[in-house]
Structures are given as C-alpha cells and as structure tokens.
Amino acid sequence: MRTAAFRILLACMVVITAGRTSSLAVAADEAAFSEVRARIESAQGRITTLEKQLAGAPTGENQHARVRLNVLRYSFQVGLKACSGNGKPGLRSLKVAESVAAYLEPACARVQEELARASTGPFSLPDTSQPLHMSRGAFHTEERVPVLFIGPLWGWNLRAAPNLSDFGMNLNGVEVGPSAFLTSATEVNVRSDPVRHLLEGVFPAAERGKERVDLLLSPHYVPDWFLRDHPELTARCGLGAAHYCLESAETRNMLERYLRAAIPLFREKQSLLTYDLFNEFLYEGYCQDSMREFHRWLVRKHGTIARLNQIWQTRFRSFDEIPAPFQARGHAEDMQAITGAYDPVGIYTQRPPYYDWCRFNQWRCTEFLKWMRGLLREMDHQTPVTVKTPHVGIFTRCERLAFIRGVDREAIAQALDVTGLDAGYSVGNNYFDALLVYDYLRSVAPDKRIFNTENHFIFFAEDMARQWPRALWQQFLHGQVATDLFMWGITPEWFNPALEAGGAFNFAERPEVLEALAVTSVDVQRLSREVLAFQDLTPEFAFLFPLPSLLDEQERFQKGMLHAYRAALFLDTPVGFVSDRQAKRGIPHGVKLLVVPGAPFVEASTVTALQEFVQRGGRLVLMGDECLRFDEYGRPRTKASLDKIARTRNTVSVPAQPLQETWLLLDRQLSLAGVSRRVRVTTLDGAPAFRIEPGLSPLTVGGNFGFTCENIAAVEARTATLGGRRLVYLINPTPFPQTIRLRGIRDQHAEDLIARQRVSLDALSLASQQVKLLRLQ
C-alpha cells in the first residue's frame, strides 16, 4: 500500500502536470486523510483510560502526568480537526495530522510512565491568584514564596484548553494600543472590540485559571486619523514600532489621552501582572523638536560651544547652528552609510558628533519611557512597569544598532521596575548571545530581574523538544523571572506560508514541543526558590562593558566580548559585567578578576577606575591589541596613561587567540585571582571538561575570533546554597553527550530535583541539551 507521503507527492505531480498549481492546497487525496485519521482515532481508548486513572488522584499529585495528558487531549482534537481539513483539506493540514498521529502513542506512554512513578509525591505550585509583591526584583506571594512566570504571547490560540494552567503555564501576554480607544481627536471609545476582548475575555479567563496577564500598552498601534491629521510627525522622525515623532506636543497629548482612558479600566484587575510600555522600542528623530532638545543636551554636556568645537573639531558659532544628522528619513545603520546627501555639513561622518548624537538619542528615549511611567504612576501606584527593548539576532550586530537607535539598557533598567527585553532566538547557535545580555542586565541592575516579554523560539530544529527546555532553564538561572513565549497561533490554514522559509511553525505541527514546555513550566515554578538562589550569586569575575566601544564599525569589542563570553560560560563560576557608570563609582570590591575583551573606546573615568583596581590588588586581563587605545570620542590615549595599567604585576595583556586557548587563559587567571569555584567540572580522568570538536560549521563570529558556536563540547555549572544545603546545576547546551565528574564534592549521591530521582556523582552523564539541578546530600 502506498504511503501518505507518496500519495502527496503523486498528487502534487498530477496538479503541476495539469498546470493547476493554484489547487495545491487541496491536492492531498482522501485516502491519505482517512489513513491518518484512523491512526489518530485509535488513541481515543488509551486517552480515556489515562483520564480515568488520573480522575481520582488529589490535585497536588501527578501534576506532570496532568499537564502531559492535557497536551495529549489538545493534540488529539487538533489532529481530528486537521483531518477534516479545517475547511481547507490541503497538504498543510495533512502534515499537521501526521505530526499528531506520530505524537500520540509515545505521548500516552509518557503519561503512563508518570503515573507509574511512586516516588514523586504531591507538591503545590505557588498560588498566583493571591496578591503579589516585588522583593529584590522578583515576584513573591504574601507567604514570601517566589513566583516565576511562563506563558504564551497572545495565548497561541489554544482554544481547546479551558485555561493556560492546564498546560502548566501561568502567564498570558496580550496587547492593546491607542487605536483601540481613540476614535478621533476628541472622542474615546472604551467599548471597542479589542478592549471588550481584554476586559470580558482575557482577564476573567486568567482569574479563573489563576494566571496573570502581561499587558503591552504599545503606542505603535497609533490611530490612522492621528497620522492623517499630523503628517509632519512621520516626515523626519520614527523607526520600527516607534514610527512617528515622540517629542511633539501632539504625540504626548494623544498618548496621555490614551493612557488616561485605558489604565483605570485595567488597574483593578486581579490578574494584571505588569504593564509593558512599548513594543521593540527603538527610535530616531530629526525634526525641529528633536534638534532643539539635542542642542539643550549638548549645552548640558559641553557647557560652551568652544569646548564642543575642540572635541568635535568643528567651527560652529553657536549650538543652534548644529544641523540634524539627516535631512529626511535616512535612518542609516552605521556611520559608513551616512553620505553627504543626508549630512549637509559633513560632520556626522566623524565619530565625535555621531557619538554625541547616539548618546543623546539614548537619553531622550529613556526620558520618554520615564514620562510614560510617570503618567502610569499617577493612575496606578503599584503595578510593575517594564519595556520590551529588542535583542533579536546576533550580539555583534544588534547591540551596535541598539546603541545607535536609542537603547541604553542600564539606564532603562534603572528607570523601570522590571528589566524587559525581546531576547530572541535562544535556541541553537544564538543561546550565547541572549545569555550574555541576561548576565549584563543582572550586573548593571542587580536589584531588578528580567522579563523577556517576547521570547522568540521560531527557528526550526529537529530536537526542539530538548532545546527549548534547556534554553528556558538557562534563561531563568541567569536572571529571568517571567517570559512570554512567542509562537505563531493556529490560523485557519494551520500555517502562515510566508513564514515557511524561516522554519517557523506552530504547536499544531509540533505537539511534542508544547508538551516539553508544559513540563518545564511546572518544574521551573515548583523550583522557584532554587532558581532564585542561583540568580542571587554575586560574581567575582567580570567583563568590562564600555558603551563607547559599541560604536565601532569594526565591531572589535562585540567580537571579542562574545568570543570571551563563550569560554567564560564554562568556567564554573558566575559571569558578571562592569559598566562605565559603575566604574565611575569604582570597580565593585567583590570583583577579583576583570577582563577587557578588545574594547578600544573607553572613557577616561573608566581608565582611572582600572588604575585604582589594579593598584588595590585586582587582577586585570586586556584581550586584543587595541584595548583602551582611545577615549569615547576616538582621541588616542597617551602611552603613559596606558602604562599605569599595563605595566603592573596584576595586569596581563594578550592578543586575540582561539577559543580553546582563551578558555585555558581565563581558567588560569581565575585561579591566580582567587575566584571561588567550589565545584569544578572535569572529565572522568580529571582533565578540564572543555574542548573544541571539529566538523561542525554553523554560524561564525568572524574576524580573529572566528570560531563556531556549536563545536564547543562542555558543561555549564554553578553552585549555590539554599537552606544550608548546597545546590549545583549542570547544563549541556551542546550537540554532544557529556560524561563528567564533579571535583570538590565529597558526596557520593545527590538528588536531581528536575528528574526527581537520586543520582550517583561518581560519573554523571548528560545528554545533549540536558539540564540537571542537584541538591547534595
């Protein structure tokens, strides 16, 4: 008998041969659907049996089995619906049905295995229906139990489930904007369909399911009438979601009307968790309002036009003469793209003026967010406020663009209640990039935690059911307290064809991934105390993170930083960062080893702080040939000032080198600096458990640091203490299985809190993407 795949291929050939390519969506023959439907329906009896087994168990027991069974039920219904074609019985529907058919039998076996485990015992998850408060940047119940939040952005359209909590999740990210409220320059509609959907649907459903809601108040949904009435607001200002002028009085009045209409409707909702101010906040503006504000900013920074001319190497007679960088909406990505057509005076091709412009842009964007938060606080005195600053893609590219386009992560984190970001693509090659930003944010805002309000997992990979849980665990252990997971909802045709080239999909097609996320969500919530114990670790080892070095067309700092961080992640100790602002107050006394990874542009106050750091005994490593060579404006630093740092016994200067050598260098420097590493990961024969495996060629860093991500074979390990007991987490984020030994531990056995079983510490095996959280005996 021909297989379903063969029937599909044959149907496609018939359609193409006949020239009827427009009918591809209905090309799959009925026999293929009938065959798959029979496979799906055959699981009905087993699902019913599992439901009966769970029916009499107390609520606190078998929670892993419950969420697995709920995903199983949901997927069963999705598969049946796909077999009917959902009104469009095409190839995509058949693919969904076949995915479900392949999933059901092993999923039933996993539920049965959970039910058979006698040692799990009951446990309860933190109650999110009671009032929550912020303590040290994290959410806590009134009984001081920390609460971690996981859930979907827009609910994934999981309509087959009464509550997201059925899938082990406790958060729903939703959005609204000015266009839902403001019907004209004078009229407000608080009963529009989007508003009613939230007030009558989302919030009541969240309260029934003991879930919380992250409300994105994003002003990028601006009313059409507003832009028609004020075309000047988009003539020279705007970028991405912030696509109109943010400085104008018309904009501020419109946004204030919106917030004063919206906040009173939502502030009393018991399920409201946070306000998210703006979607993927980036901005550039070059109108007259922008330039007036820029001139005032320059006066505050430089004082006199003579001092500005000295630094910029210009001859302006007054601040008012300084032109805008662009005549129109040039929005160049970097200095090399700025031409005379957009720069009539030709000054912004030079670093000093362009650097000041970028720092001004960061300042005004932070001030705009402060203004929005101030309005909210007039109406709602307690709901935490965050904002979604983007970090989507590769650190070496995106951090520079974020710097140019208004994102000062440290300033924004300190201005708001929760540190927000869009951390994208934490699966596969890019998990280093996201974790680097996480560790940076936890260092520069230690009293805040991280809320990733658009956690992108849309790259296709065969082992996503293992990669996603690993990525989530890493994010939480590195400072995250809440996250909205981004996933395309189930559309009538099951899939958005425009996304296919990028490997995007939805959970109708990959139910095993939904199950893995559901179980991970339960585990993260029940182990919230242990997670926060690791988040509270104070690093003794840190990287210098000088913002001026981000504005470098050669990206020397970004390449060096990412390269060094990839080695540092596997050195069995927390990784911290020191910013320019922190350095002005002095390098934190807890830091014993400070590494400068290829940063050529550094402020004078930071260099002074480095001199004081090495003089008091701190150990400093300068990586790369041009470390500290210039000030923020690109002016060369004197050799004498550099020698005060470089020519001390506590300073080590090294050129760029391969990743294995970088790891060995940092490992030795950590030991010389006396950095605490209570547990060390080794191979079974006692050798360092870090190596480079040849043969893989995924995304590269480029330049002298041209090593790939996935050819690292190593295990990430950290140690913490909770209630007098030592905790150790182990993460294998690589494509390779690892067998390791823990040096520094006398215990023979430990409890794996995630797997809920005892393990021998004599030889620990970790599969690719596996996470273990151990409590030592």
N, C-alpha and C positions, 0 to 999 in steps of 0.2 A: 504494500500500500504506500502511495506517495506521501511524503511528509508535508506538514503545513507549509514549511519554508519553500519546498519545491513547488507547491501549488501557487504560492505567492509569486515566485519567480516566473512561472509559466503564465500566470495571469498578466504580469507586467509586460512580458514579451508579446502576448496577444494584443494588449492595449496599444503598445508602442508600434507594433507592426501595422495595426489598423489605423494608426495616426490619431488615436483618441487619447492623447496624453492628459486632457482635462478630466477624464474619468478615472484617474489613478486612485482617487480616494475610495472608490467602490469596486476596485479590481479584485479583491480577495474573494474567492468563491465560497459559497455557503457551506461546503463540506469542511473546509478548514475551520470555520467558526464552530460548526457542530462538534468537531473532534475536540477542540479546546474546551468548549462548554461542558462536554461530558467529563473531562478531566477535573474541571472546577467543581462541578456538582457532586463528584464522588467524594469530596472533602466534607460535605454537609453533615454526614453522620458522625464523623470524628469530632467536628467542631461542637456538635450538640452534646456529645459525651463529655468533652472537656468543660463545657459550660455547667453541666450537672455536677461535675467533680468540684468546681470552684464555688458553686452556689451556696453551700453550707459553711464555707470557711469564714472565720472572722475577718473584718475589714483589714486589720493590720497584718494579716498573714498572706503569704503568696502574692505579694504585690508585683513581683517580677512576672509571675505567671499571668496576673491580671492584665498588665499592660501588653504583654505579648499576645494574649488572647484577643484583646480589643483591636490590636492592629490586624490580627488574623481575620476577625469578623469584618472589619472595614475593607480589607483587601478582597475578601470573598465577594462582597457586594459590588466592589469596583469591577472585579472580573466578570461577574454576570452582566453588569451594565455594558461593559466593553463588548461582550459577545453579541449584544443586541445592536452594537454599532453606535449606540447613543444617538441614533438618528442618522449617522454617517458611517455605515459599515465599511470602512476602508482599511488600508494597510496599518495605519497607526493604531486603530482600535484593536486590530488583531495582535499587534505587538504587545499592547497593554495586557490583553487577555492571556497571551502566552507567558508573559512575565509573572502574572498572578498564578497561573497553573503550575509553573515551576516552583513557586514560592510555598504553596500551601502545605504540601506534605512535610518538608523539613521544618516548617514553622510549627505544625502540630506536634512534631517530635520534640521541639524545644520547649513547648508549653508542658508537655507530659514530663519531660526531664525536670523542669522546675517543680512540678507538683510532687515528684518523687523524692525531692531533697528534704530530708527530715531535719537537717541541722540549721536551716535558715532562721527559724524563729520569727516572731512578729516584730515589726518596727513601725514607727509612725514618722511621717514626713512633717516638716514644720507647717503650722497652720497659717496660711496666708490670708485667711478671712478676718483675722483679728488685726487691730491697729499695729502698724509697723513704725519703727523709728530708726533714724540713722545713728550709728555709733562707729566712729573711726572709719567712716566712709562706706560702711556696709549696712544692709538692711537687717533688722533684728525684730523678733517678736517681743511682746511685753515680758516674756519669761527669759529674755536675753538669748534666745536661740537664733543664730544667724540663718538667714533665708537667702538662697541662691535661686535665680530665676532663669528658666529656659522656656522658650516658646517660639511660635512662628510669627513671621511678619505677614500680616493680613490673614492669618488663620489657615493658610494653604487651601481654603475652601474645603476643609474636612467636614463636609456636611453630614456624613454618615455617623458621626460621633456626637452624642449629646453635649459633651464637654471636652475641652482640650486635656483636662486632667485624666480622661480615660486613656490618653496616650502618655501619661506620666508627666505632663507639662503644666506649667503654672503661670504662663505669661502669653499675652497676645499683643502684638504691635499693630496699631492702626493709625490712620492719618486723617487729617481734615485741614482745610485751609480757608483763606478769606473768601474764595469764590463760593463756598458753601453758605456764607452768611450775608455777604454784602451784595445786594441786588442792584444798587445804584449809589450815587454819591450821597444820598440822604436816607435810603431805605435799608433795613436789616430784616432778614428772614431767619428766624430761629427754628423754623419747622420744615426746612428743606429736606429732601430725601437723604442726603448724606448725614445730616445732623440727626434725623429721626433714626436712621440705621444705628448710629452710635448709642443714642440715648435709650432706644427701645429694644435694641438687639444686642449689641456688643457688650455694654456694661452690665445689663441684667444677666446675660449668659455667663459673664465672668464671675459675677457674685454667686450664681447657682453652683458653678464649678469650683469655687474657692480659688479663682485665678485673679491675676492682676493685669492691668492694661497700661501699656506704654503709649501715650498719646502724642503723636507727631503733629505739631501745630504749624506745619511748614508753610511759610509765606510764598513758596514758589507756586502755589495754586492761587495766583492772583486773578481777580475778575477780569474778563475781557473788556468790559466797559471802562475799567480803570486805565488800561493801556491805550485804548482808543482815545480817551479824553486827554491823556498825557503822553503823546508820542515822544516828547523830548526826554522822557525818563529812560528810554532804551536807545537813544541816539548815540551816546558815548559811554554808557555805563552798563554793567551787567555781565554775568558769566555763569553758565550752567544753571543750577537751580535758582541762584540769586540773579535773575536775568533782567533786572531793572535797577534804577538808582536807589540806593539805600540812604543817601544823605538828605534827599529833598524833603521839604515840609509836607508835600503832598503824600509821599510814601509813609512818613511817620504818622500822619493823621489817619491814613487808611488802615495801617496796621493797628493803631490804637483803637479805632472803632471795632475792628475785628476781634481783638483780644478782650475788649470790654463787653462784647456780646457773647463770646464763647466761654470764657473762664467761669463766670457764675453758673453756667449750665453743667460744668464738669467737676468743679472743685469739691462738691459734696459727695461725689460718687465713691462708695466704699472700696470699689475695685481699682480706683485710679492709683497707679504707682508713681509715674513720672510724666513730666512734660518734656518733650524733645523739641527744641526751638526751631531747627531748620534742617532741611534735607541736604546732605552732602554739601556742607557750607563752604563755598569758595566765592571770591568776589574780586572784581576790578572795576574801577570807576574813574572817568577822566573828565567829567563835566565841570562847570564853573564852581558848583558847590564843593566838589572834591578838591579842586585846586585851592580854593580859599582855606579849606581845612588843612591841606598839605602845607601851605605857606605858614599857617599858625603853628603847625607841628614843627616845622623847620626852625622857626623863631625860638620855640621852647628848647629845641635840642642844641642849636648852634649859637643862639644869642644875637650875633651880629652877622650881617651879610659878608663882612670882611673875613670872618672866621670860616664861613661856608665856602667862600671863593678859594681860600687857602687849601681847604680839604678837597674840594671838587676840582680845583684848577680851572676855575671859570672867572668871568669878569662881570657878573651881574651888579647893577647899581642898587637894586632893592629885591626883596623877596617876591614882590608882586610880578617881577619880570620873568620869573622862572616858569617855563611853559609846562603843559601836560606832556607826559611821555608819548601819547599817541593822539593823532588828530581825530581819528574816528575809532571804531571798534576793532583795533588791530589785534589785541589780545595775543601778542607773541608769546611763545612758550619760554623763550630764553633770550639772552642778550644778543646772540648771534642772529636771531630772526628779526631784530629791530633794525629797520632801514631808515634812510633819510626821509622817505615818504611819510613815515609815521613819527619822525623825530625832527621837526623843522630846524632846531638849533643844533642838533647832533650831539647833545650832552649825554643822552641815556644809553649810548653805546659804550660809555665808560662806567667802570664799576662804582665809583663813589656816589654819583647821583642815583644810579639804579638801585644800589644797596639801600640808600635812604628811602627811596620810593617804596621798596618792598617792605621795609620795617614800618613805614607809615601805613601801608596797606594792612599789615598785620594789626597795628594798633587800632585803626578805625574799625576793622572787623570785630575785634574783641570788644571795643566800646559799643558797637551796635548790639552785640549779644548781651552786654551788661544792661543796655537800655531795655531790651525785651524782658530780661529777667526782672528788672526793676518794676516794669508795668505789671508783671505777673504777681510780684510780691505785694503790690497794693491790693490785689483781689484775693490772693491765695497765699497765706503766710507760711505754709509748711510743705506743700508737695515739692519733692526734689526736682531740680531743673538740670537738663543736660542738653547736648547738641551733637549732631552727627557730623563730625569732621571726617573727610574722606581719607582713607588709606587703601586704595584699591590697586593692587598690582605689585610692582617691584619697587623696593625701597630706594634703589639707586636712581630711579626715575621719578617716582611720585613724591618723595619728600622734598625734592627741589621745586617741583611745581607747586606743592602745598605752601612752601615758603614764599614763593612769588605771589601766590594768589590768596594771601591773607590769613594763613593758618599759623599761629604761634601756639603750639599745643600746650606749652607750660602756662602761658598767660590765660588761655581759655579754660584750662583745667582749674586754675586757681579762682577764676571768676564765677564758676558754676558749682553746683552741688555734687554732681557725679560726672566723672570723666567719660565723655562719649566719643565714639568714632565708628566709622564704617571700615572694618578691618579686613575685608575681603580675602578670599582665596587662601584660606588657612589649610587647605588640603594639598597634598603633593609637594611640588617644589617650593611653594611660597610660604610654608609654615615658619621659616626663619624670619621672613620679613615682618609678619604680624607679631610674632613674639618679641622681636626687637622693639617695636613700638610699644607693646604692652609693658615691657620692663622699663623703658624710658619714662612712660607716663607714671608708673608706680614710683619711680625715683624722684621725679620733679614735683609730684603732688602726692606725697606719702600719706596725707590724711584723706585722700579720695580713693575710690575704687573705679573700676572700668565697666562701662555699659556699652557693649557693642550692639548698636541698635540696627545694624544691617550686616549680619554675619553671612558673607557670601560662600555658598558651597555649590557652585554650579558647573565645575569642571568635571567632565566625565572620567571615571576611573573604575576599573573592574572591582577593586577592593574597597569601595567607599563605605561599605558596612563596617569595615575596620578602621579606615582612615578618619571618618567623621568623629567617632567616639574618642579616638586618640587626640584629634585636634581640639575637641571641646575640653577634654581633661587638661591639656596643656594650657589652654586659654584661662581656665578657672584657676589652675595652680599658679599662674603668672599674674593674677590680679583681677580677673573678671568676676563680677558679682551678678551680672544679668546679661542676657543676649537675646535678640530677635533673630531667628534664623531665616535667611532669605531663600525662598523656593517658589518657583512658578506654580500658580494654582492650576487646578484641573479645569481646563477650558472645554467647551462643548466638543471640540475635535480632539481632545485629550492632550494636545501638544501644540505649541506655537512653532510652526515650521521655520520661522525666521531665526529661531534660537538653535536649530539643529547643528549648524556648523560649529558652534562653540561647545557642543556637548552638553547643553542644558537639558533638563528633564524635569519631571515632577514625580511625586510619590505614587501616582497611579502606575508608573512603569517600574519603580524600584521599591517595592514594599519592604524588602529586607533592610533597606537603609532607614526607613521610618521606624522599623522595629528596633534597630540598633540605637537610634536616637532616643526612643522612648525609654529603653532600659537605662541608657546613660543618664538621662534626665533624672530618673528615680535615684540612681546611685549618687549623683552629684548632690542632690537635695538631702539625702539621708546622711551624707558625709560632709555636711557644710562646715562643721566645727573643724574637722581635719583639714579641709581646703583652706580655711582662713588661717590656720596655724602656719601653713607654708606661705601664704600671702604676707604674713606679718614678719617674715625673716628680714633682717637688716643686712644688706650686702657689705662685705668688707673689701670687695673687688669691684671696681667701676671703670667705665669708659668715660672720657671727656666727650661732651656733645656740644661743641661750639656752633651756634646757629649761623654765624657768618660763613662758615665753611660749606653750608648747603648751597650758597650762591656761587657755584664754581662750575663752569661749563665742562671741565674735565672730570667732574664728579669724583675727585680723588678721595675726599672724606667718605662719601657714601660707599664707594667700592671697598675702601679699607675697613670701614665700620662693619659692613655686612660680612666681609671675609673673616675678620677677627671674632665677630659675634658667633659665627658658625663653629668656631673652635671653642669659644668660651662656654657655650651652652653645655658642653660635655666635660666640664672640669669639676663637677660635683660640688659646686658652691653657687649661691645666688649671684646673678649679674646685675649690677647697678649702673647708674649714669649720673654724671655731674654736669649741670648746665652752666651757662655763663652767669645767670642770676645767682645760682648757688655759689659759684666760685667767687663772686664779688663779696660774699659774706664769709668766704673761707671754705676750703675743701672740708667736707664733713669729717669730724675726727674719727668716726668709725671706719673710714676708708683706709686700708693699709696698702693696697696696690691700685694705682691709677694708670690707665693705658690711653694714649693719644693715638688713634688709628688714622694716620695720614691726613690730618687736619691742617691745611696751610693757612687759613684765615682765622685769627684768634684775637680777641680784644686785649688791650693792654692790662686791664684789671684781671683778666684770666691768667695771663702770663705771670703777673705778680703773685697771684694765688698759688700757681705751680711752684714758684720760687720758695714761697713760705712752706709749702707742703713738703718739698724735699729737704728743706733746712730742719724741719722738726722730725725728720726720720721716715717720712713716707717714701714708698718706692714708686718710681715713675718709669714707664716704658714708652718711648717715642718710636712709632712704627711708620716707616716710609721716609723718603729723603727730604720732604719739604714740610715737615711738621713745624708749626708755629712760625713759618717764614714771614708772614705778612700780618698786618693788622686788619681790622674789618673792612677798611677802605682799599686794601691792596697795596699799602705802602710797606716797603721792605723793613723788616725789623733789624736792628743793629746786631752785629755778631756778639758784642759784649753782653747784651741782654739775654741772648740765647745761651751764651756760655755759662751764665749764672745758673741755668737749669741743666744744660747738657753735661757740663764738666763737674759733676758731683758724683760721689760714690753711690748715691741712691738712684741715679738715672742710667737707664740702658737705652741706647739708640740702635735700632736695627732696620735694615732695608725690608722692602716687601719680599715675602717669601711664600712658598707653597703652604697649603693648609696643614699638612702633617707637621711641618717644622714650626708653624705658628702655634699649634696645639702644644708641642713639646716646650717651646719657649715660654708660653703662658703658664704651663704646668710647673716649670722650674721657678718662675718668678713668684707664683703664688706661695710656693714653699718657702722661698727666701724672705718673703714679706710676712710670713707667719699667718696667712689667711686660714681660718678654721675650715677644715674639711673632715668632719667626724667619721664619715663613711666614704670609702673610695671604691670605685668600680674597677675591677680587674678581670682579665681572662682567667681561666681555670689554672693556668700555670703562673699567675701573678703578674703578668705583663699588663701595660696600660691597655684599656679596652677602647682604643680609638685607632681606626685605621681607614685608609682610603682604598676602596675596591675599584679596580678598573672595569671598563666595559660599558658603563652607562654614559649617556651623553644628553641629559636633559638640559634645562635652562642654565646658562653660564653667567657668571658675574662680569667677565670681561676684564681687559687690561692685564696688569701684572698679577691680579688676584683671580685669574681665570680658572677656577675650579668649580665643578658642578655641585649641585645640592645633594643629589640622591646617591652619590658614590661614597658618602660617609657611612661607615659602619660603627655605631657607638650607641651608648645608652645614656640618657639624661637622668641624673639622680640628685635629689635634695634631701636634707634631713631637717626635721623639726621636732618639737616637744609639745605634747598636749596632756595635761593632767598627770605630769610626771612620767609619762610613757613616751618612748622615742618612736617617731614615725619616719618612714623612708618611702619616697615614691620613686619608681623606676619607669621610664618611658623609652620604648624603642620606636622612634619615628622613621626608621629607615626601611628599605625594602628587604633587609637581610634578617634572618633569625639570629638571636644572640644567646650565648650561654655564658654566664658571668659568675663572679664570686664577689662578695662584699667584704672589703678589708676594714678592720676597725670595729667589728661586731663579734662579740663572744657567743651570742645566742645561736642555738642550733636550729631553732624553728621560729616562725613568725606567722601572724595571721594576715592573710591577704584580704583587706576589707572590701575590696571590689568584688572579688570572686567568692568571698565568704567561705574561705577554707584555709586550713593550715598548710604552710609550705616549708620545705627544707631550705635552709640557707647555705647548704654545702655547695650546691650548684643550681643556680636559678636560670631557667630557660624562659626567654621572652620571644614570642613570635613577632614577625613584622607587624608594627603598629600597636603592639600590646602595651597596656598600662597596668602596673601593679602599685597598690598603696598598702604598704606593710606596717603593721603595728608589732613592735618587737616584744618578746615575752619578758 
